[in-house]
Amino acid sequence: MGRESPGQRLEVGEHASRHKDSWATRYARRIGIIDACVILWATAGALIVRFGSGQSETLILTSGVPYVYVSLILTVLWWCMLSLWGSREPRVLGYGTEEYKRVINASFWLFGVVAILSYSLQIDTARGYVGVALPSGIAALLVARLLIRRFLHIERKSGRSSLKVLIVGGPSSVEHLTRSFLRQPMAGYLPVGAYLPGTVTGTTVAQDLALPTIGHDTDADTIVGHIRDFAPDAVALSSGVQLPPRTIRALGWALSDLNIRLIMAPALTDVAGPRIHTQPVAGLPLIHVSTPNLEKGQRFLKRSFDLVGALVIIVLLSPMLICLAALVRLDSNGPVFFRQERVGTGGKTFHMLKFRSMVVDAEKRLADMISLNEGNGVLFKIQQDPRVTKLGRVIRQYSLDELPQLFNVLGGSMSLVGPRPPLASEVEKYDAHVHRRLLVRPGMTGLWQVSGRSLLSWEDTVRLDLYYVENWSLSGDIAILLKTFRAVFQRDGAF
């Protein structure tokens, strides 16, 4: 790269100063203020709940230190611990669960250290005080972070408060990475340009992306010059980039001087973090991807979660289930339940239960409705299906017709969370790789349910279901169940 001139160093300093007051800095500063308020509320509240507001001797530790001072010191240490744990780092803000994990870990570590010090120094710290401050503080911090994230998502939907990313690589890999970023605007990566090293001058990416190409050279100095002029917030190197390792290393050094983030995007798609392990060997960061497979312990855990969850929901919703059954019976002639053969684990068929939302001869009239199909190619859907009853339209909008599937979950043919249960006619149209959806039990809800349901294309439906199969986790199931309630009330894609 050579030695920089004073003028170049001045440009680097000016570029870095422009980033000092970026959206990420302002957002992190805002979170810091809110964290301080929340922690102070938790410690002060614990003080009042445990000791009351009177001037009592119980407000003094055995060491003679007043609990008021303890609360102030704990507030400062808690705030600092959240900072040291990286819970306000821009790359974890606004998307994913890493931000929440760091808040929880920092809090537990702090109180763990407090407990050890209290025991070692024989300080009689009130357990009731800690028992109130810790859970209330963590809960309040998580709720505050969630609310702040909502405002950030609103900004990101309009293209603000996102990292402006220049994507470097071949045309096809740049296009793939760009579409991936645009599909998840909440992640905060906004593609603003492309650099196609090693390609012929005039080469561009897909026109519908409207992504300007700023260069084609492979020389490190030339690339850095283009990046300095373009001034992105981050540079993403996509898979298959036509640059030698030494050039990439020099580019990394230059971007560090310019205070521009470097993002490496390997050719791995739909692989979640728990399956990825990095091992440095001879200076090379080797990425290991574990084989997706539900082990016996995981299957037992998932099945136990299904059984307990289904039983609890059935007991809680039993009055509603009885009421809906009576309404279906009164609304139109025919049975209360609709039984339909679906394909389950390993290709085995089972009868899925639903509250009947259509007329009795709906299946016989299906052949006459094929021309009205508004589905995504493989799935058959009609937005204004004439076979649906009056009550059926209501219970379909809120997915109440699917509640009897809880009994399928108890019987073991379905799970609370999983891929969409397909018809045999749909499975016949599957490509070879799509059959991986049948490795786990189909679910009452899943990623397809919380991501648009009938509004999704067939490719997106398959992609989401395969992602679930490849990256299952119990915490993921819980997150999907929580998102399902929001999706049901918003009624997105329900018809």
Secondary structure in CASP SS format (residue, H / E / C, confidence):
PFRMAT SS
TARGET T0000
AUTHOR 0000-0000-0000
METHOD secondary structure of the structure
MODEL  1
M C 1.00
G C 1.00
R C 1.00
E C 1.00
S C 1.00
P H 1.00
G H 1.00
Q H 1.00
R H 1.00
L H 1.00
E H 1.00
V H 1.00
G H 1.00
E H 1.00
H H 1.00
A H 1.00
S H 1.00
R H 1.00
H H 1.00
K H 1.00
D C 1.00
S C 1.00
W H 1.00
A H 1.00
T H 1.00
R H 1.00
Y H 1.00
A H 1.00
R H 1.00
R H 1.00
I H 1.00
G H 1.00
I H 1.00
I H 1.00
D H 1.00
A H 1.00
C H 1.00
V H 1.00
I H 1.00
L H 1.00
W H 1.00
A H 1.00
T H 1.00
A H 1.00
G H 1.00
A H 1.00
L H 1.00
I H 1.00
V H 1.00
R H 1.00
F H 1.00
G C 1.00
S C 1.00
G C 1.00
Q C 1.00
S C 1.00
E H 1.00
T H 1.00
L H 1.00
I E 1.00
L C 1.00
T C 1.00
S C 1.00
G C 1.00
V C 1.00
P E 1.00
Y H 1.00
V H 1.00
Y H 1.00
V H 1.00
S H 1.00
L H 1.00
I H 1.00
L H 1.00
T H 1.00
V H 1.00
L H 1.00
W H 1.00
W H 1.00
C H 1.00
M H 1.00
L H 1.00
S H 1.00
L H 1.00
W C 1.00
G C 1.00
S C 1.00
R C 1.00
E C 1.00
P H 1.00
R H 1.00
V H 1.00
L C 1.00
G C 1.00
Y C 1.00
G C 1.00
T C 1.00
E H 1.00
E H 1.00
Y H 1.00
K H 1.00
R H 1.00
V H 1.00
I H 1.00
N H 1.00
A H 1.00
S H 1.00
F H 1.00
W H 1.00
L H 1.00
F H 1.00
G H 1.00
V H 1.00
V H 1.00
A H 1.00
I H 1.00
L H 1.00
S H 1.00
Y H 1.00
S H 1.00
L C 1.00
Q C 1.00
I C 1.00
D C 1.00
T C 1.00
A C 1.00
R H 1.00
G H 1.00
Y H 1.00
V H 1.00
G H 1.00
V H 1.00
A H 1.00
L H 1.00
P H 1.00
S H 1.00
G H 1.00
I H 1.00
A H 1.00
A H 1.00
L H 1.00
L H 1.00
V H 1.00
A H 1.00
R H 1.00
L H 1.00
L H 1.00
I H 1.00
R H 1.00
R H 1.00
F H 1.00
L H 1.00
H H 1.00
I H 1.00
E H 1.00
R H 1.00
K H 1.00
S C 1.00
G C 1.00
R C 1.00
S C 1.00
S C 1.00
L E 1.00
K E 1.00
V E 1.00
L E 1.00
I E 1.00
V E 1.00
G C 1.00
G C 1.00
P H 1.00
S H 1.00
S H 1.00
V H 1.00
E H 1.00
H H 1.00
L H 1.00
T H 1.00
R H 1.00
S H 1.00
F H 1.00
L H 1.00
R H 1.00
Q C 1.00
P H 1.00
M H 1.00
A H 1.00
G C 1.00
Y E 1.00
L E 1.00
P E 1.00
V E 1.00
G E 1.00
A E 1.00
Y E 1.00
L C 1.00
P C 1.00
G C 1.00
T C 1.00
V C 1.00
T C 1.00
G C 1.00
T C 1.00
T C 1.00
V C 1.00
A C 1.00
Q H 1.00
D H 1.00
L H 1.00
A C 1.00
L C 1.00
P C 1.00
T E 1.00
I E 1.00
G E 1.00
H C 1.00
D C 1.00
T C 1.00
D C 1.00
A H 1.00
D H 1.00
T H 1.00
I H 1.00
V H 1.00
G H 1.00
H H 1.00
I H 1.00
R H 1.00
D H 1.00
F H 1.00
A C 1.00
P C 1.00
D C 1.00
A E 1.00
V E 1.00
A E 1.00
L E 1.00
S C 1.00
S C 1.00
G C 1.00
V C 1.00
Q C 1.00
L C 1.00
P C 1.00
P H 1.00
R H 1.00
T H 1.00
I H 1.00
R H 1.00
A H 1.00
L H 1.00
G H 1.00
W H 1.00
A H 1.00
L H 1.00
S H 1.00
D H 1.00
L C 1.00
N C 1.00
I C 1.00
R E 1.00
L E 1.00
I E 1.00
M E 1.00
A C 1.00
P C 1.00
A C 1.00
L C 1.00
T C 1.00
D C 1.00
V C 1.00
A C 1.00
G H 1.00
P H 1.00
R H 1.00
I E 1.00
H E 1.00
T E 1.00
Q E 1.00
P E 1.00
V E 1.00
A C 1.00
G C 1.00
L E 1.00
P E 1.00
L E 1.00
I E 1.00
H E 1.00
V E 1.00
S C 1.00
T C 1.00
P C 1.00
N C 1.00
L C 1.00
E C 1.00
K H 1.00
G H 1.00
Q H 1.00
R H 1.00
F H 1.00
L H 1.00
K H 1.00
R H 1.00
S H 1.00
F H 1.00
D H 1.00
L H 1.00
V H 1.00
G H 1.00
A H 1.00
L H 1.00
V H 1.00
I H 1.00
I H 1.00
V H 1.00
L H 1.00
L H 1.00
S H 1.00
P H 1.00
M H 1.00
L H 1.00
I H 1.00
C H 1.00
L H 1.00
A H 1.00
A H 1.00
L H 1.00
V H 1.00
R H 1.00
L H 1.00
D H 1.00
S C 1.00
N C 1.00
G C 1.00
P C 1.00
V C 1.00
F E 1.00
F E 1.00
R E 1.00
Q E 1.00
E E 1.00
R E 1.00
V E 1.00
G C 1.00
T H 1.00
G H 1.00
G H 1.00
K C 1.00
T E 1.00
F E 1.00
H E 1.00
M E 1.00
L E 1.00
K E 1.00
F E 1.00
R C 1.00
S C 1.00
M E 1.00
V C 1.00
V C 1.00
D C 1.00
A C 1.00
E C 1.00
K C 1.00
R C 1.00
L H 1.00
A H 1.00
D H 1.00
M H 1.00
I H 1.00
S H 1.00
L H 1.00
N C 1.00
E C 1.00
G C 1.00
N C 1.00
G C 1.00
V C 1.00
L C 1.00
F C 1.00
K C 1.00
I C 1.00
Q C 1.00
Q C 1.00
D C 1.00
P C 1.00
R C 1.00
V E 1.00
T C 1.00
K H 1.00
L H 1.00
G H 1.00
R H 1.00
V H 1.00
I H 1.00
R H 1.00
Q H 1.00
Y C 1.00
S C 1.00
L H 1.00
D H 1.00
E H 1.00
L C 1.00
P C 1.00
Q H 1.00
L H 1.00
F H 1.00
N H 1.00
V H 1.00
L H 1.00
G H 1.00
G C 1.00
S C 1.00
M C 1.00
S E 1.00
L E 1.00
V E 1.00
G C 1.00
P C 1.00
R C 1.00
P C 1.00
P C 1.00
L C 1.00
A H 1.00
S H 1.00
E H 1.00
V H 1.00
E C 1.00
K C 1.00
Y C 1.00
D C 1.00
A H 1.00
H H 1.00
V H 1.00
H H 1.00
R H 1.00
R H 1.00
L H 1.00
L H 1.00
V C 1.00
R C 1.00
P C 1.00
G E 1.00
M E 1.00
T E 1.00
G C 1.00
L C 1.00
W C 1.00
Q C 1.00
V C 1.00
S C 1.00
G C 1.00
R H 1.00
S H 1.00
L H 1.00
L C 1.00
S C 1.00
W H 1.00
E H 1.00
D H 1.00
T H 1.00
V H 1.00
R H 1.00
L H 1.00
D H 1.00
L H 1.00
Y H 1.00
Y H 1.00
V H 1.00
E H 1.00
N C 1.00
W C 1.00
S C 1.00
L H 1.00
S H 1.00
G H 1.00
D H 1.00
I H 1.00
A H 1.00
I H 1.00
L H 1.00
L H 1.00
K H 1.00
T H 1.00
F H 1.00
R H 1.00
A H 1.00
V H 1.00
F H 1.00
Q H 1.00
R C 1.00
D C 1.00
G C 1.00
A C 1.00
F C 1.00
END
